[in-house]
């Protein structure tokens, strides 16, 4: 697992809890894609209105990766404006991450992402510059699915189990 360390940490807790350790958030994300955890991607339509979509994201080398059919609203939004947010409820911690998403097409990264999805139960394979599989989420549309790297600069975590707390982390990326 790549060491991604915050350049700034701020305790947001109003009840006296200590700041949360970034490793807690990072380790929760690193458990890989599972059917029990849904990440939500927030994008901005060209007219400025928000859009949210559930995605199957996975942690790899310090970033989150997800897929999209090129015709999906999220992919069309990201083609115009790569600034986005991802939120997720993980065991023990809720996270909101702000950053940008860019399409990835290099074979080595695609192979790693496909392997991560297979380990989580989705039989993804590389097909050209995207992924394919015999099935996907009902709203995913037909393959191929493009892969996106989400690089975040800010994360906010709120602990849902002890030790409780709320913390903002910033990253120099």
C-alpha positions as CSV (number, residue, x, y, z in Angstrom):
1,X,0.0,0.0,0.0
2,X,1.4,3.4,-1.0
3,X,2.1,5.8,1.9
4,X,-0.2,8.8,1.4
5,X,0.4,11.2,4.2
6,X,-1.5,14.4,4.9
7,X,0.4,17.7,4.7
8,X,-2.2,19.3,7.1
9,X,-4.5,17.8,9.7
10,X,-7.3,19.7,11.5
11,X,-9.5,18.4,14.3
12,X,-13.1,19.2,13.5
13,X,-14.6,17.5,16.5
14,X,-16.7,19.7,18.7
15,X,-17.1,17.3,21.7
16,X,-13.4,17.0,22.8
17,X,-12.4,13.9,20.8
18,X,-8.8,13.7,19.5
19,X,-8.1,14.1,15.8
20,X,-8.5,10.9,13.8
21,X,-5.4,9.1,12.4
22,X,-5.3,9.2,8.6
23,X,-4.3,5.5,8.6
24,X,-7.8,4.6,9.9
25,X,-9.4,6.2,6.8
26,X,-6.7,4.8,4.4
27,X,-7.0,1.3,5.8
28,X,-10.8,1.4,5.6
29,X,-10.6,2.3,1.9
30,X,-7.9,-0.3,1.2
31,X,-10.2,-3.2,1.9
32,X,-11.1,-3.3,-1.8
33,X,-14.4,-3.1,-3.6
34,X,-17.2,-5.0,-2.0
35,X,-20.9,-5.3,-2.7
36,X,-21.6,-4.0,0.9
37,X,-19.9,-0.6,0.3
38,X,-21.1,1.9,-2.2
39,X,-19.0,5.0,-3.0
40,X,-20.9,8.0,-4.4
41,X,-19.4,10.2,-7.0
42,X,-20.6,13.9,-7.2
43,X,-20.0,15.7,-10.5
44,X,-21.3,19.0,-12.0
45,X,-23.4,19.0,-15.2
46,X,-22.4,21.5,-17.9
47,X,-25.4,23.7,-16.8
48,X,-24.0,23.8,-13.2
49,X,-26.5,21.5,-11.6
50,X,-25.1,18.6,-9.4
51,X,-25.2,14.9,-10.2
52,X,-24.5,12.0,-7.9
53,X,-24.0,8.4,-8.9
54,X,-23.1,5.2,-7.0
55,X,-19.8,3.7,-8.1
56,X,-17.7,0.7,-7.2
57,X,-14.4,2.3,-6.3
58,X,-11.2,0.7,-5.2
59,X,-8.0,2.0,-3.5
60,X,-4.8,1.5,-5.5
61,X,-1.5,3.2,-5.0
62,X,-2.8,6.1,-3.0
63,X,-5.8,7.0,-5.3
64,X,-9.3,5.7,-5.9
65,X,-10.3,4.1,-9.2
66,X,-13.8,3.6,-10.7
67,X,-15.4,2.8,-14.0
68,X,-18.0,4.4,-16.2
69,X,-19.7,3.7,-19.5
70,X,-18.7,6.6,-21.8
71,X,-22.3,7.6,-22.4
72,X,-23.1,7.8,-18.6
73,X,-23.9,11.2,-17.1
74,X,-20.9,11.0,-14.8
75,X,-18.4,10.3,-17.7
76,X,-19.9,13.2,-19.8
77,X,-19.6,15.5,-16.8
78,X,-16.0,14.5,-16.1
79,X,-15.1,15.1,-19.8
80,X,-16.2,18.8,-19.3
81,X,-15.1,19.3,-15.7
82,X,-12.9,16.8,-13.9
83,X,-13.5,18.4,-10.5
84,X,-15.6,16.0,-8.3
85,X,-16.2,14.6,-4.9
86,X,-16.5,11.0,-3.6
87,X,-18.3,10.1,-0.4
88,X,-18.6,6.7,1.3
89,X,-19.7,5.1,4.5
90,X,-17.0,2.5,5.5
91,X,-16.9,0.3,8.6
92,X,-16.1,2.7,11.4
93,X,-15.7,5.9,9.4
94,X,-17.6,8.1,6.9
95,X,-15.5,9.9,4.4
96,X,-15.9,12.8,1.9
97,X,-13.0,13.3,-0.5
98,X,-12.6,16.3,-2.9
99,X,-10.4,16.1,-6.0
100,X,-10.3,15.4,-9.7
101,X,-10.9,12.4,-11.9
102,X,-9.1,11.6,-15.1
103,X,-9.5,8.7,-17.5
104,X,-6.8,6.1,-17.4
105,X,-5.9,3.9,-20.4
106,X,-2.4,2.6,-19.8
107,X,-2.3,-1.2,-19.9
108,X,-0.5,-1.7,-16.6
109,X,-2.9,0.3,-14.5
110,X,-5.9,-1.2,-16.3
111,X,-4.6,-4.7,-15.4
112,X,-4.2,-3.8,-11.8
113,X,-7.6,-2.2,-11.6
114,X,-9.2,-5.3,-13.3
115,X,-7.4,-7.6,-10.8
116,X,-8.7,-5.5,-7.9
117,X,-12.3,-5.8,-9.2
118,X,-11.9,-9.6,-9.7
119,X,-10.6,-9.9,-6.1
120,X,-13.9,-8.2,-5.0
121,X,-16.1,-10.6,-7.0
122,X,-16.6,-8.7,-10.3
123,X,-15.0,-10.6,-13.2
124,X,-13.5,-7.6,-15.0
125,X,-11.0,-8.0,-17.8
126,X,-9.0,-5.5,-19.9
127,X,-10.4,-4.9,-23.3
128,X,-8.4,-2.4,-25.3
129,X,-8.2,0.8,-23.3
130,X,-11.1,-0.1,-21.0
131,X,-12.7,-3.0,-19.0
132,X,-15.3,-5.5,-19.8
133,X,-17.2,-8.2,-17.9
134,X,-20.2,-10.4,-18.4
135,X,-22.2,-8.2,-16.1
136,X,-22.1,-4.9,-14.1
137,X,-24.5,-2.7,-12.1
138,X,-27.9,-2.5,-13.7
139,X,-27.4,1.2,-14.4
140,X,-23.9,0.8,-15.9
141,X,-24.8,0.3,-19.5
142,X,-23.1,-2.0,-21.8
143,X,-19.3,-2.5,-21.9
144,X,-16.7,-1.4,-22.4
145,X,-16.3,0.7,-19.2
146,X,-13.6,3.3,-19.0
147,X,-11.4,3.5,-15.9
148,X,-10.9,6.8,-14.0
149,X,-8.3,7.7,-11.4
150,X,-9.7,10.0,-8.6
151,X,-6.9,12.0,-7.1
152,X,-8.0,13.8,-4.0
153,X,-6.5,16.8,-2.2
154,X,-8.9,17.0,0.8
155,X,-10.6,14.4,2.9
156,X,-13.0,14.7,5.8
157,X,-13.6,11.8,8.1
158,X,-16.3,11.3,10.8
159,X,-15.8,8.2,13.0
160,X,-18.9,6.1,13.5
161,X,-17.3,3.8,16.1
162,X,-14.9,4.4,19.0
163,X,-12.6,6.3,19.1
164,X,-15.0,9.0,17.8
165,X,-14.0,12.2,16.2
166,X,-14.0,14.3,13.1
167,X,-10.9,15.4,11.1
168,X,-10.0,17.1,7.9
169,X,-6.8,16.1,6.1
170,X,-5.2,18.0,3.2
171,X,-2.7,16.5,0.8
172,X,0.0,18.1,-1.4
173,X,-0.5,16.2,-4.6
